[in-house]
Amino acid sequence: MFKVCIVGLGAIGGWMAAHLQRVDGLSVCALARGETLAAVRERGLRLDSGEDSWREPLRVSDAPAELGVQDLVILAVKGPAIAGVAAQVAQLCGPDTRVLTALNGLPWWFTAGLAVPGLTLTCVDPDGRIAALIPPERVIGCVVHASCFAQAPGHIRHVMGKGLLIGEAAGGASPAVDALAILLGNAGFEAKAAESIQRDVWYKLWGNMTTNPVSALTRATTDRILADELVRDFTTAIMAEAAEVGERMGCPIAQTPQDRHAITRSLGAFKTSMLQDIEAGRAIEVDALLEAPRELAQQLGVATPMLDALLGLTRLMDSCRAKA
């Protein structure tokens, strides 16, 4: 029996857990806490997707020792929570355990597979503790192309998309990634092995590093953000800066900002994940979405005045919110 543990039963983690629980040959459990832990213990995990709705019993605990060593750990928490759960993830790992990271923004392992040596991301792992507990060689990166939200603890709604791009965080192809793509495909996901997961991570960030914080600052949905000419031009300028950063570190962007705006417009009145976090009173991912690309830009010698402005405004808004 192949053992899988999901760490973080929020929107994406819950969505993945509900699908994996229905696959024969898998033993699925989850590390959770608080209201989510209590709700899933009492009622199981509920997923609504389109016209379908089902509830899955799921073994959950807040203690890694109760769950034991796993074959696969899926890390699906928000960026600010990673440092707090890294030691728990390590406790779930044996010598051959792989950790699949379903995260927003730039994770601690991002620079491991880049062609440019010596780049660091101290803003997301200041003392290297996360990398020591979950080394890049253990990690399979994952870019999620799906929209989900938690309606209540243990109750997830899937809105759109099933895409999962996965690849070795340390670079290169591997049989482990190919096998995991098959496993995820059997669970109903549109999973594909990526040639360079760093490129896919950067591409997704390039598309949402503007609309996420702008929506948090303004409380506007993406359609309204792009409908305002001045705001749209501001996001375009930031995307141009980020594209230059990507070019220099081997993650080129083939699209224009206008191409990406057209894709975002097609989603309609869409609430970004950061806006959802703001409305729910949760911590927002300033470091992974804004501070990290700025840190890389500084190391690569790319000027980013527009990104700097957005980071400053978002950071100030977040600090004022924390004191309110």
NUGUFI-656277 format. One record per residue (C-alpha): residue number from 1; residue in one letter; x, y, z. Coordinates in nm, 3 decimals, always signed. Last residue first. Example, Ala and Ser with C-alpha at 12.3 -4.5 7.8 and 13.67 -1.06 7.14 Angstrom:
residues 2
(2,S,(+1.367,-0.106,+0.714))
(1,A,(+1.230,-0.450,+0.780))
***
This chain:
residues 324
(324,A,(-0.557,+4.683,+1.356))
(323,K,(-0.188,+4.611,+1.408))
(322,A,(-0.173,+4.321,+1.161))
(321,R,(-0.368,+4.522,+0.902))
(320,C,(-0.116,+4.806,+0.928))
(319,S,(+0.167,+4.560,+0.864))
(318,D,(-0.014,+4.409,+0.568))
(317,M,(-0.091,+4.744,+0.408))
(316,L,(+0.271,+4.850,+0.448))
(315,R,(+0.401,+4.527,+0.292))
(314,T,(+0.158,+4.561,+0.003))
(313,L,(+0.255,+4.922,-0.063))
(312,G,(+0.626,+4.851,-0.043))
(311,L,(+0.603,+4.541,-0.260))
(310,L,(+0.402,+4.726,-0.524))
(309,A,(+0.652,+5.012,-0.532))
(308,D,(+0.951,+4.777,-0.551))
(307,L,(+0.786,+4.587,-0.836))
(306,M,(+0.750,+4.915,-1.026))
(305,P,(+1.110,+5.021,-0.955))
(304,T,(+1.257,+4.683,-1.057))
(303,A,(+1.620,+4.735,-1.168))
(302,V,(+1.783,+4.406,-1.273))
(301,G,(+2.133,+4.338,-1.139))
(300,L,(+2.095,+3.961,-1.108))
(299,Q,(+2.126,+3.957,-0.729))
(298,Q,(+1.884,+4.249,-0.698))
(297,A,(+1.636,+4.081,-0.932))
(296,L,(+1.652,+3.759,-0.730))
(295,E,(+1.564,+3.947,-0.411))
(294,R,(+1.282,+4.128,-0.592))
(293,P,(+1.141,+3.795,-0.710))
(292,A,(+1.145,+3.670,-0.350))
(291,E,(+0.996,+3.981,-0.186))
(290,L,(+0.692,+3.982,-0.413))
(289,L,(+0.507,+3.648,-0.434))
(288,A,(+0.690,+3.430,-0.180))
(287,D,(+0.756,+3.709,+0.070))
(286,V,(+0.414,+3.877,+0.057))
(285,E,(+0.215,+3.558,+0.100))
(284,I,(-0.081,+3.682,+0.304))
(283,A,(-0.172,+3.587,+0.660))
(282,R,(-0.541,+3.507,+0.712))
(281,G,(-0.825,+3.743,+0.799))
(280,A,(-1.072,+3.558,+0.575))
(279,E,(-1.125,+3.859,+0.348))
(278,I,(-0.750,+3.913,+0.319))
(277,D,(-0.689,+3.545,+0.244))
(276,Q,(-0.954,+3.548,-0.030))
(275,L,(-0.790,+3.859,-0.175))
(274,M,(-0.457,+3.677,-0.173))
(273,S,(-0.608,+3.374,-0.348))
(272,T,(-0.738,+3.599,-0.625))
(271,K,(-1.109,+3.666,-0.662))
(270,F,(-1.227,+3.631,-1.022))
(269,A,(-1.486,+3.843,-1.197))
(268,G,(-1.429,+3.687,-1.541))
(267,L,(-1.177,+3.409,-1.602))
(266,S,(-1.135,+3.516,-1.966))
(265,R,(-0.988,+3.845,-1.845))
(264,T,(-0.695,+3.654,-1.693))
(263,I,(-0.618,+3.486,-2.024))
(262,A,(-0.635,+3.820,-2.209))
(261,H,(-0.408,+3.981,-1.948))
(260,R,(-0.155,+3.705,-2.015))
(259,D,(-0.138,+3.782,-2.383))
(258,Q,(-0.111,+4.154,-2.304))
(257,P,(+0.181,+4.083,-2.071))
(256,T,(+0.357,+3.925,-2.370))
(255,Q,(+0.411,+3.552,-2.382))
(254,A,(+0.731,+3.349,-2.427))
(253,I,(+0.864,+3.412,-2.076))
(252,P,(+1.226,+3.309,-2.023))
(251,C,(+1.331,+3.111,-1.714))
(250,G,(+1.708,+3.088,-1.754))
(249,M,(+1.819,+3.324,-1.478))
(248,R,(+1.867,+3.632,-1.695))
(247,E,(+1.549,+3.585,-1.895))
(246,G,(+1.341,+3.541,-1.580))
(245,V,(+1.466,+3.868,-1.434))
(244,E,(+1.386,+4.043,-1.761))
(243,A,(+1.036,+3.894,-1.759))
(242,A,(+0.990,+4.019,-1.404))
(241,E,(+1.059,+4.377,-1.509))
(240,A,(+0.815,+4.349,-1.801))
(239,M,(+0.556,+4.198,-1.568))
(238,I,(+0.593,+4.497,-1.336))
(237,A,(+0.533,+4.737,-1.626))
(236,T,(+0.223,+4.543,-1.736))
(235,T,(+0.082,+4.558,-1.383))
(234,F,(+0.115,+4.938,-1.383))
(233,D,(-0.037,+4.962,-1.732))
(232,R,(-0.338,+4.763,-1.610))
(231,V,(-0.374,+4.992,-1.310))
(230,L,(-0.372,+5.297,-1.536))
(229,E,(-0.615,+5.148,-1.787))
(228,D,(-0.868,+5.026,-1.528))
(227,A,(-1.048,+4.725,-1.678))
(226,L,(-0.760,+4.496,-1.578))
(225,I,(-0.816,+4.546,-1.206))
(224,R,(-1.193,+4.535,-1.247))
(223,D,(-1.182,+4.193,-1.415))
(222,T,(-0.934,+4.066,-1.157))
(221,T,(-1.166,+4.127,-0.859))
(220,A,(-1.107,+4.440,-0.653))
(219,R,(-1.036,+4.449,-0.278))
(218,T,(-0.799,+4.741,-0.353))
(217,L,(-0.477,+4.647,-0.175))
(216,A,(-0.540,+4.272,-0.171))
(215,S,(-0.650,+4.281,-0.535))
(214,V,(-0.332,+4.466,-0.626))
(213,P,(-0.135,+4.205,-0.429))
(212,N,(-0.279,+3.908,-0.622))
(211,T,(-0.316,+4.080,-0.961))
(210,T,(+0.054,+4.164,-0.978))
(209,M,(+0.245,+3.850,-0.878))
(208,N,(-0.022,+3.642,-1.055))
(207,G,(+0.096,+3.599,-1.414))
(206,W,(+0.470,+3.621,-1.361))
(205,L,(+0.430,+3.383,-1.065))
(204,K,(+0.274,+3.122,-1.294))
(203,Y,(+0.558,+3.162,-1.544))
(202,W,(+0.821,+3.146,-1.270))
(201,V,(+0.686,+2.818,-1.132))
(200,D,(+0.668,+2.674,-1.484))
(199,R,(+1.025,+2.774,-1.560))
(198,Q,(+1.143,+2.634,-1.226))
(197,I,(+0.966,+2.304,-1.301))
(196,S,(+1.197,+2.250,-1.595))
(195,E,(+1.107,+1.963,-1.829))
(194,A,(+0.769,+1.930,-1.658))
(193,A,(+0.598,+1.595,-1.596))
(192,K,(+0.223,+1.625,-1.655))
(191,A,(-0.082,+1.578,-1.437))
(190,E,(-0.437,+1.649,-1.544))
(189,F,(-0.584,+1.532,-1.214))
(188,G,(-0.842,+1.255,-1.185))
(187,A,(-0.678,+1.035,-0.921))
(186,N,(-0.534,+0.805,-1.188))
(185,G,(-0.361,+1.109,-1.335))
(184,L,(-0.200,+1.177,-0.999))
(183,L,(-0.056,+0.825,-0.992))
(182,I,(+0.064,+0.853,-1.353))
(181,A,(+0.234,+1.186,-1.285))
(180,L,(+0.392,+1.031,-0.974))
(179,A,(+0.548,+0.754,-1.182))
(178,D,(+0.697,+1.004,-1.428))
(177,V,(+0.832,+1.217,-1.142))
(176,A,(+0.991,+0.915,-0.974))
(175,P,(+1.137,+0.794,-1.306))
(174,S,(+1.339,+1.117,-1.319))
(173,A,(+1.402,+1.418,-1.542))
(172,G,(+1.650,+1.686,-1.446))
(171,G,(+1.654,+1.965,-1.189))
(170,A,(+1.692,+1.989,-0.810))
(169,A,(+1.322,+2.062,-0.772))
(168,E,(+1.239,+1.756,-0.980))
(167,G,(+0.924,+1.818,-1.179))
(166,I,(+0.546,+1.841,-1.160))
(165,L,(+0.280,+2.030,-1.355))
(164,L,(-0.069,+1.979,-1.210))
(163,G,(-0.375,+2.090,-1.405))
(162,K,(-0.729,+2.023,-1.286))
(161,G,(-0.897,+2.357,-1.358))
(160,M,(-1.208,+2.528,-1.225))
(159,V,(-1.414,+2.605,-0.917))
(158,H,(-1.343,+2.326,-0.669))
(157,R,(-1.527,+2.384,-0.343))
(156,I,(-1.376,+2.250,-0.021))
(155,H,(-1.545,+2.164,+0.309))
(154,G,(-1.318,+2.043,+0.591))
(153,P,(-1.328,+2.379,+0.766))
(152,A,(-1.577,+2.594,+0.575))
(151,Q,(-1.623,+2.711,+0.218))
(150,A,(-1.254,+2.647,+0.148))
(149,F,(-1.163,+2.768,-0.198))
(148,C,(-1.049,+2.609,-0.520))
(147,S,(-0.902,+2.729,-0.848))
(146,A,(-0.677,+2.507,-1.055))
(145,H,(-0.346,+2.527,-1.239))
(144,V,(-0.121,+2.396,-0.964))
(143,V,(+0.255,+2.408,-1.017))
(142,C,(+0.430,+2.123,-0.838))
(141,G,(+0.790,+2.078,-0.730))
(140,I,(+0.919,+1.734,-0.638))
(139,V,(+1.135,+1.772,-0.330))
(138,R,(+1.376,+1.525,-0.170))
(137,E,(+1.684,+1.662,-0.350))
(136,P,(+1.567,+2.013,-0.258))
(135,P,(+1.629,+1.939,+0.112))
(134,I,(+1.329,+1.935,+0.350))
(133,L,(+1.465,+1.978,+0.703))
(132,A,(+1.789,+2.151,+0.605))
(131,A,(+1.613,+2.348,+0.331))
(130,I,(+1.355,+2.471,+0.583))
(129,R,(+1.624,+2.571,+0.833))
(128,G,(+1.829,+2.773,+0.585))
(127,D,(+1.841,+3.069,+0.824))
(126,P,(+1.631,+3.315,+0.625))
(125,D,(+1.417,+3.065,+0.429))
(124,V,(+1.159,+3.267,+0.231))
(123,C,(+1.348,+3.599,+0.236))
(122,T,(+1.684,+3.424,+0.209))
(121,L,(+1.618,+3.323,-0.149))
(120,T,(+1.963,+3.260,-0.293))
(119,L,(+2.135,+3.262,-0.631))
(118,G,(+2.485,+3.114,-0.636))
(117,P,(+2.472,+2.932,-0.968))
(116,V,(+2.271,+3.041,-1.273))
(115,A,(+2.138,+2.727,-1.448))
(114,L,(+1.854,+2.701,-1.199))
(113,G,(+1.755,+2.373,-1.032))
(112,A,(+1.838,+2.462,-0.672))
(111,T,(+1.718,+2.825,-0.699))
(110,F,(+1.352,+2.735,-0.637))
(109,W,(+1.404,+2.516,-0.327))
(108,W,(+1.285,+2.773,-0.072))
(107,P,(+0.958,+2.829,-0.262))
(106,L,(+0.876,+3.107,-0.510))
(105,G,(+0.508,+3.196,-0.539))
(104,N,(+0.217,+2.974,-0.440))
(103,L,(+0.262,+2.619,-0.314))
(102,A,(+0.181,+2.258,-0.401))
(101,T,(+0.509,+2.104,-0.285))
(100,L,(+0.545,+1.729,-0.340))
(99,V,(+0.774,+1.572,-0.081))
(98,R,(+0.936,+1.238,-0.166))
(97,T,(+1.001,+0.965,+0.092))
(96,D,(+1.293,+0.732,+0.018))
(95,P,(+1.496,+0.762,+0.341))
(94,G,(+1.185,+0.805,+0.559))
(93,C,(+0.979,+1.120,+0.586))
(92,L,(+0.681,+1.198,+0.809))
(91,Q,(+0.904,+1.349,+1.078))
(90,A,(+1.055,+1.583,+0.817))
(89,V,(+0.707,+1.716,+0.735))
(88,Q,(+0.656,+1.791,+1.104))
(87,A,(+0.986,+1.982,+1.116))
(86,A,(+0.880,+2.186,+0.812))
(85,V,(+0.540,+2.274,+0.962))
(84,G,(+0.619,+2.613,+1.119))
(83,A,(+0.862,+2.723,+0.849))
(82,I,(+0.598,+2.651,+0.585))
(81,A,(+0.318,+2.854,+0.745))
(80,P,(+0.402,+3.195,+0.593))
(79,G,(+0.402,+3.037,+0.245))
(78,K,(+0.050,+2.894,+0.263))
(77,V,(+0.015,+2.521,+0.311))
(76,A,(-0.005,+2.238,+0.058))
(75,L,(+0.287,+2.005,+0.130))
(74,I,(+0.207,+1.666,-0.022))
(73,V,(+0.405,+1.391,+0.151))
(72,L,(+0.471,+1.073,-0.046))
(71,D,(+0.594,+0.733,+0.071))
(70,Q,(+0.496,+0.808,+0.429))
(69,V,(+0.648,+0.744,+0.774))
(68,G,(+0.396,+0.738,+1.056))
(67,L,(+0.054,+0.897,+1.101))
(66,E,(+0.048,+0.901,+1.481))
(65,A,(+0.410,+1.026,+1.493))
(64,P,(+0.313,+1.321,+1.272))
(63,A,(+0.079,+1.458,+1.543))
(62,D,(-0.211,+1.688,+1.444))
(61,S,(-0.406,+1.392,+1.314))
(60,V,(-0.632,+1.296,+1.027))
(59,R,(-0.756,+0.970,+0.877))
(58,L,(-1.003,+1.061,+0.606))
(57,P,(-1.366,+0.968,+0.547))
(56,E,(-1.468,+1.113,+0.211))
(55,R,(-1.771,+1.330,+0.137))
(54,W,(-1.902,+1.387,-0.210))
(53,S,(-2.044,+1.660,-0.427))
(52,D,(-2.081,+1.667,-0.802))
(51,E,(-2.267,+1.938,-0.994))
(50,G,(-1.948,+2.138,-1.047))
(49,S,(-1.699,+2.022,-0.788))
(48,D,(-1.799,+2.013,-0.420))
(47,L,(-1.558,+1.831,-0.190))
(46,R,(-1.633,+1.722,+0.167))
(45,L,(-1.376,+1.572,+0.405))
(44,G,(-1.510,+1.354,+0.686))
(43,R,(-1.783,+1.453,+0.932))
(42,E,(-1.642,+1.430,+1.284))
(41,R,(-1.272,+1.377,+1.226))
(40,V,(-1.281,+1.612,+0.927))
(39,A,(-1.449,+1.887,+1.130))
(38,A,(-1.219,+1.854,+1.433))
(37,L,(-0.899,+1.865,+1.229))
(36,T,(-1.026,+2.158,+1.024))
(35,E,(-1.130,+2.348,+1.336))
(34,G,(-0.785,+2.325,+1.491))
(33,R,(-0.516,+2.119,+1.321))
(32,A,(-0.432,+1.911,+1.019))
(31,L,(-0.188,+1.643,+0.905))
(30,A,(-0.361,+1.425,+0.651))
(29,C,(-0.405,+1.059,+0.562))
(28,V,(-0.425,+0.855,+0.244))
(27,S,(-0.346,+0.486,+0.201))
(26,L,(-0.343,+0.433,-0.174))
(25,G,(-0.403,+0.107,-0.358))
(24,D,(-0.742,+0.203,-0.493))
(23,V,(-0.786,+0.574,-0.561))
(22,R,(-1.082,+0.752,-0.395))
(21,Q,(-0.873,+0.910,-0.118))
(20,L,(-0.655,+1.073,-0.384))
(19,H,(-0.946,+1.285,-0.507))
(18,A,(-1.050,+1.413,-0.164))
(17,A,(-0.687,+1.471,-0.062))
(16,M,(-0.611,+1.683,-0.370))
(15,W,(-0.907,+1.914,-0.313))
(14,G,(-0.831,+1.936,+0.059))
(13,G,(-0.470,+2.033,-0.007))
(12,I,(-0.574,+2.292,-0.264))
(11,A,(-0.838,+2.468,-0.054))
(10,G,(-0.698,+2.404,+0.292))
(9,L,(-0.616,+2.061,+0.431))
(8,G,(-0.248,+2.137,+0.500))
(7,V,(+0.003,+1.853,+0.509))
(6,I,(-0.132,+1.578,+0.287))
(5,C,(+0.000,+1.230,+0.364))
(4,V,(+0.031,+0.952,+0.107))
(3,K,(+0.116,+0.586,+0.174))
(2,F,(+0.145,+0.336,-0.110))
(1,M,(+0.000,+0.000,+0.000))
***
